[in-house]
Each structure stands twice: as C-alpha cells, then as structure tokens.
C-alpha cells in the first residue's frame, strides 16, 4: 500500500499573545505577535489503497472493541466511516461524551489533539488513539499553559473561563470550560452573579460574548486560523450577489463578519439552521468540512463558501483547517494496528481538567431541564438559579 509518510509540510502564521502589552476588556488591541506553526498533508491514496485501509479499519475496530469518533471538519470519508462502524461525528464535546458512554475500550479520535485529550479526560480508563498526535489547533498552540497561567496570576479575582479548544493543562487552570453552544449562557450566569471574567483563548468569540452579555471580560488574544481569515467586505459583496442566501457564521470569526450573519452559532447550531430555515441557499463562514454534514441534512440546498481572502491576497487555510487535514485513512489504520498516537495524561492533571468540564456539563443539563419545564427559550438568569457557585 501507499506509504503513510507525509508528502507535504506547510507552515502557517498564527496569533501568539504578548503578555507585556495591555489587553482591553473589549479584546481590541495589538497584544499579540505572529509566530509560525506547521501542518502536514497525508500522502494521497488511490482507490485500491483506500478500499484496503477502510476494510482494515472496519476489521480492527471490531476486533479491538474500539470505536471511531470524528469531527465535522475532517475528511468526509472519515466522517462516513465513523458512522458506518457505529461511531459518531460531532463537535469536540459530543465526540468525547459519545466515547465516554460507548462500551468500547479503545477510542480512535479523528480530530486535533485537544479533542483526544478531552476524550481521555472524560474516559481516563480507556485507551485513546489519534491518527497523528501532531494534528494541533492554532488556538491551543497560541495559548501555552505557562503563559496562560501567568496571565491568570496577573489578574487575580477573576473567574477563569476557557474555550474547549485548549490543552488539558489550560483546562486544569480554569474554573469553567465552555463550548460555543453554551458559552453565552454560562457567561450570562456568571455576569448576573457579579463575577468578572478572564477569558481564553479566542478573542473573537470572547468579544462576541462580551458584546452580547455586557460582562466584564479580559481576553486572551488568540484566534482560529480558519475563522480569522473570513473577510467582511468580500462577504458583503457575496451576500449582495446572492440575496436569497442566508449567511451562517461561527462566532470565532471577526466581528465585522459576525455582523453580516443571519445565524451566529456553534457547529451544531449552524447545521441545525440549514434544516430549520426555509432558505434554499446558504453562505457558510466556518470550516468547509461542515458542508458534508449540511448536504446530508439538507440535500436539496446549496452551500457557498464564505470568502477567506481579499483582492490580490492569498488565503492561509482556504476555510479548511490544515491540522484536521492531517487525519486520513492510513493514519487511522496505523494507530489501530500499532497503538501509536496514544493520548497519555497524568491522572491528577486529568482529574483537575475534568472539574471545569463537569461544571459545564452540569450547568448545561440544568439549563436544558429548566427550559423544558418552563417553556422559556430566553437566557434569563432565573433559569440558572439551581446552579451552585464555581
């Protein structure tokens, strides 16, 4: 079969916060510098090799009592294979929770490293494998644990809220871990309690939440390589050329892009929107890997990629995460055969990282229960009354 070695290695500029510069509450400022990160692309496979690897994966998953969980942003072939073999496709927390609840003793995580770590945090007794441990995330890379801890220490008295796109070490330093689907609700709750927030790592998501809630927030100045590239001026032109299309935007995008959206929300919320809205065409401002699921959910609709570069400019990601692209059939087969790419976490670190995740899960469960009981879909603070202090 074709070699599993990587054929192309590319470098990318990512935001890296500079702690000796002031960070405004609105997250607007120049408190970051640019550093380089790299990602590789698996060697292409012909049809015969793809078929061979797929069958090998199916056989090994069954033999080892393993399950494959995949993110919406990985290659469509891996998404389909996960579902065909009894696994799941979802966001990082959905993947981790599915793996925790599944009877499999081994989890294969097709995604980026923080997703594998999250799965291990929720399932410490299970073996967690990844096709490539070097598959990372610009938000994670741009938020080193020691530097983030120093940021927290320099701003005592604030409740530390971190996005799920972070390392286990950063999660362990937090009071709350949030996903984009519950971040607004949690920060609203904390704000109503009079708590000041220290937020990390995505500045665009943090700024969006600050604007929506009015909370006092200090923002770590990281960004997602993919979402940071979307361009408002070009998006406005595309929207003008497609007046019937609804614009779907992930809140990790810059504020001028978010301002043009018809729907702003998490990966799952954007997928939900294509089935709920009567529109037949959508402009999608998030990683284009999501379109595979959107097409499955709404096969008669049209999906247009939001622009990622202006005139005479070149895109860095072209709306595809380069680290998600490091996941391939050969890598999945190899980690199952050799047990390479294993996520190893110190048990004490895993336990500390679990606490803010568990707090989020408890909050989300109570929030949904109260909504169902009251029929109230607002974010009023009375819905949070049964949640205890962090």
C-alpha positions in Angstrom: 0.0 0.0 0.0 1.0 3.6 -0.4 3.3 4.9 2.3 1.8 6.5 5.3 4.5 9.1 5.4 3.6 12.7 4.9 4.3 14.2 1.4 3.8 17.9 2.1 4.7 20.1 5.1 3.4 23.6 5.2 3.9 26.5 7.7 1.2 28.9 8.8 1.3 32.2 10.7 -0.7 32.1 14.0 -1.5 34.7 16.6 0.6 34.5 19.7 -0.3 36.8 22.6 2.3 39.2 24.1 1.7 39.4 27.8 3.6 42.6 28.4 1.1 44.6 26.3 -2.3 45.7 27.8 -5.4 43.8 26.8 -8.6 45.8 26.7 -11.9 44.5 28.0 -13.4 44.5 24.5 -10.5 42.5 23.2 -9.4 45.2 20.8 -5.7 45.9 20.7 -2.3 44.8 19.4 -1.5 42.5 22.3 -0.3 39.6 20.0 2.6 38.8 17.7 2.8 36.3 14.8 4.6 33.0 15.1 4.8 30.1 12.7 3.3 26.6 13.1 3.3 23.7 10.7 1.0 21.1 9.4 1.4 18.2 7.1 -0.8 16.6 4.5 -1.1 12.8 4.2 0.2 11.2 1.0 -2.7 10.7 -1.4 -4.2 7.2 -1.8 -5.5 5.5 -4.8 -8.9 3.8 -4.8 -7.4 0.3 -4.1 -5.4 1.6 -1.1 -8.5 3.5 0.2 -10.6 0.4 0.0 -7.9 -1.7 1.7 -7.5 0.7 4.5 -11.2 1.1 5.0 -11.6 -2.7 5.4 -8.6 -2.9 7.7 -10.1 -0.2 9.9 -13.5 -1.9 10.0 -11.9 -5.2 11.0 -9.6 -3.7 13.6 -12.4 -1.7 15.2 -14.5 -4.9 15.7 -11.5 -7.0 16.8 -10.3 -4.5 19.4 -13.7 -3.4 20.7 -12.8 0.1 19.5 -14.9 2.9 18.2 -14.1 5.8 15.8 -15.2 9.3 16.6 -14.7 12.1 14.1 -15.1 15.8 14.0 -17.3 17.6 11.4 -14.1 19.2 9.9 -12.2 16.0 9.0 -12.3 14.4 5.6 -15.9 13.3 4.6 -14.6 9.8 4.1 -13.7 9.5 7.8 -16.9 11.1 8.9 -18.9 8.5 6.9 -16.7 5.6 8.1 -17.2 6.6 11.8 -21.0 6.5 11.3 -20.9 3.2 9.3 -18.9 1.5 12.1 -21.2 2.6 15.0 -19.1 5.7 16.0 -20.1 9.3 15.8 -19.5 12.6 14.1 -19.8 15.7 16.2 -18.0 18.6 17.8 -15.3 18.0 20.4 -17.5 17.6 23.4 -20.0 15.4 21.5 -17.1 13.2 20.5 -15.8 12.9 24.0 -19.2 12.2 25.6 -20.0 9.6 23.0 -16.7 7.9 23.7 -17.4 8.0 27.4 -20.8 6.4 27.1 -19.9 3.8 24.5 -18.8 0.4 25.7 -15.7 0.4 23.6 -12.4 0.0 25.5 -10.5 1.9 22.8 -11.4 5.3 21.2 -9.9 6.5 18.0 -10.3 10.2 17.7 -10.1 11.7 14.2 -9.7 15.4 15.0 -7.0 17.5 16.6 -5.0 16.9 19.8 -7.1 18.8 22.3 -10.1 16.6 21.2 -8.1 13.5 22.0 -7.2 15.0 25.4 -10.8 15.8 26.1 -11.8 12.3 25.3 -9.1 11.0 27.7 -10.2 13.4 30.4 -13.8 12.1 30.2 -12.7 8.4 29.8 -9.4 8.0 31.7 -9.9 4.2 31.9 -10.0 3.9 28.1 -7.2 3.8 25.5 -7.4 6.9 23.3 -5.6 6.8 20.0 -5.2 9.5 17.3 -4.1 9.1 13.7 -1.4 11.9 14.3 -0.6 13.5 17.6 1.0 16.4 15.7 -2.5 17.4 14.5 -3.0 20.5 16.6 -5.0 23.8 16.7 -4.0 27.4 16.4 -6.0 28.3 19.5 -4.3 25.6 21.5 -0.8 26.4 20.1 -1.4 30.1 20.8 -2.3 29.6 24.4 0.7 27.9 26.1 -0.1 26.7 29.6 2.7 28.5 31.4 1.9 31.8 29.7 -1.8 31.5 30.3 -1.2 30.6 34.0 0.9 33.8 34.2 -2.0 35.8 32.7 -4.3 34.4 35.3 -1.9 35.1 38.1 -1.5 38.7 36.9 -5.3 39.2 37.1 -6.4 37.6 40.4 -10.1 37.6 41.5 -11.5 36.9 38.0 -13.4 33.7 37.1 -11.3 31.8 34.5 -13.4 30.6 31.6 -11.7 28.8 28.8 -12.9 27.5 25.4 -12.8 23.8 24.8 -10.1 24.4 22.1 -7.3 24.3 24.7 -4.8 21.8 26.2 -5.6 19.7 29.3 -3.1 22.0 31.2 -5.1 25.1 30.4 -8.4 23.4 31.2 -7.0 22.4 34.6 -6.2 26.1 35.3 -9.8 27.1 34.6 -12.9 27.5 36.7 -15.2 26.7 33.7 -14.7 25.1 30.3 -17.2 26.1 27.7 -18.1 25.2 24.1 -19.5 27.7 21.7 -23.0 26.2 22.1 -23.2 27.0 25.9 -20.7 29.9 26.3 -23.2 32.7 26.2 -25.5 31.1 28.8 -22.6 30.4 31.2 -21.1 33.9 30.9 -24.6 35.4 31.3 -25.0 33.4 34.5 -21.6 34.5 35.8 -22.2 38.1 34.9 -25.5 38.1 36.7 -23.7 36.8 39.8 -21.4 39.9 39.6 -18.3 37.9 38.5 -15.6 39.3 36.4 -14.3 37.0 33.7 -10.8 36.1 32.4 -11.4 34.5 29.0 -9.2 32.4 26.7 -8.2 31.8 24.1 -10.2 33.0 21.1 -10.5 36.8 21.2 -13.3 37.0 18.5 -15.5 34.6 20.4 -14.7 36.4 23.6 -15.5 39.8 22.1 -18.8 38.4 20.7 -19.8 37.1 24.1 -18.8 40.3 25.9 -20.9 42.3 23.5 -23.9 40.0 23.9 -23.7 39.8 27.7 -22.2 43.1 28.8 -19.8 41.1 31.1 -16.5 42.5 32.3 -14.1 40.3 30.4 -10.3 40.3 29.9 -9.5 38.4 26.7 -6.5 36.3 25.8 -5.7 37.4 22.3 -5.7 34.1 20.4 -7.6 33.3 17.2 -8.6 30.3 15.0 -6.5 30.2 11.8 -9.6 29.3 9.7 -12.2 31.7 11.1 -9.8 34.6 11.5 -9.4 34.6 7.7 -13.0 35.4 6.7 -13.3 38.9 5.2 -16.3 41.2 5.8 -16.0 43.4 2.7 -15.9 40.4 0.4 -18.6 38.6 2.3 -20.9 41.7 1.9 -20.3 41.5 -1.9 -21.0 37.8 -2.0 -24.2 38.4 0.0 -25.2 41.1 -2.4 -24.7 38.8 -5.3 -26.7 36.1 -3.6 -29.6 38.0 -2.0 -31.7 34.9 -1.3 -28.8 33.1 0.6 -28.7 33.2 4.4 -25.3 33.8 6.0 -24.2 31.3 8.6 -21.2 32.4 10.8 -19.3 30.8 13.6 -18.6 33.3 16.4 -14.8 32.6 16.2 -14.9 34.9 13.1 -14.0 38.6 13.3 -16.8 41.0 14.5 -17.4 42.6 11.1 -18.0 39.1 9.6 -20.3 38.2 12.5 -22.3 41.5 11.9 -23.3 40.2 8.5 -24.7 36.9 9.7 -28.3 35.7 9.7 -27.3 33.0 12.1 -24.4 33.0 14.5 -23.7 29.8 16.4 -21.7 26.7 17.1 -21.0 24.0 14.6 -24.1 22.1 15.7 -26.3 25.2 15.6 -25.2 26.0 12.0 -26.1 22.5 10.9 -29.4 22.8 12.6 -30.1 26.1 10.8 -29.9 24.6 7.3 -32.8 22.3 8.1 -34.9 24.8 10.1 -34.7 27.8 7.8 -36.8 27.9 4.6 -33.9 29.3 2.6 -32.5 27.1 -0.2 -29.0 28.5 -0.3 -26.5 29.4 2.5 -23.2 31.2 2.7 -21.1 29.3 5.2 -18.4 31.1 7.2 -16.8 28.2 9.1 -14.6 25.3 8.2 -15.9 23.9 4.9 -15.6 20.3 6.3 -19.1 21.0 7.8 -20.7 21.2 4.4 -20.6 17.4 4.1 -23.0 17.1 7.0 -25.1 20.0 5.8 -25.6 18.4 2.4 -26.7 15.2 4.1 -29.1 17.0 6.3 -30.5 19.2 3.5 -29.6 17.5 0.2 -31.7 19.9 -1.9 -29.9 23.0 -0.7 -26.9 25.0 -2.0 -23.9 25.9 0.1 -21.4 28.6 -0.8 -18.1 29.1 0.9 -17.6 32.5 2.6 -14.5 34.4 1.2 -11.3 34.0 3.1 -9.0 36.4 1.2 -9.4 39.8 -0.4 -8.3 41.0 -3.8 -4.7 40.1 -4.6 -4.4 38.2 -1.3 -3.8 34.5 -0.7 -5.6 32.5 1.9 -3.8 30.6 4.5 -6.4 27.9 5.2 -9.0 28.5 2.4 -11.6 27.6 5.1 -10.1 24.1 5.8 -8.2 23.5 9.0 -4.8 22.2 8.0 -4.5 20.2 11.2 -7.8 18.5 10.6 -6.5 17.5 7.2 -3.7 15.5 8.9 -6.3 12.8 9.6 -6.5 10.2 7.0 -7.4 6.5 6.4 -3.8 5.4 6.6 -3.3 7.1 9.9 -6.4 5.6 11.4 -5.4 2.2 10.3 -1.8 2.6 11.6 -2.8 3.7 15.1 -5.2 0.8 15.3 -2.5 -1.7 14.2 0.4 -0.3 16.2 -1.4 1.6 19.1 0.7 4.6 18.1 -0.7 8.1 18.7 -1.8 7.2 22.2 -3.0 10.1 24.4 -1.2 9.9 27.7 -2.3 12.2 30.6 -1.2 12.3 34.2 -4.2 11.2 36.2 -4.0 14.2 38.6 -3.9 16.6 35.6 -6.8 14.7 34.0 -8.8 15.0 37.3 -8.2 18.7 37.6 -9.1 19.3 34.0 -12.3 17.3 34.5 -13.7 19.6 37.2 -14.4 22.7 35.0 -15.8 20.4 32.2 -18.1 18.6 34.7 -19.2 22.0 35.9 -20.2 23.0 32.3 -22.0 19.6 31.8 -24.0 20.0 35.0 -24.9 23.6 34.1 -26.0 22.6 30.6 -28.1 19.7 31.9 -29.8 22.0 34.4 -30.3 24.7 31.9 -32.0 22.4 29.4 -34.1 20.9 32.1 -35.4 24.3 33.2 -36.1 25.3 29.6 -38.2 22.2 29.1 -40.0 22.8 32.4 -40.7 26.4 31.8 -41.1 26.6 28.0 -38.9 29.7 28.2 -36.2 29.8 25.5 -34.6 33.0 26.7 -31.4 33.3 28.6 -32.9 34.9 31.7 -30.9 34.4 34.8 -33.7 32.7 36.7 -33.0 29.6 34.6 -29.7 29.3 36.2 -30.8 29.6 39.8 -30.2 25.9 40.8 -26.5 26.0 39.7 -24.1 26.4 42.6 -21.1 28.7 42.7 -17.9 27.7 40.8 
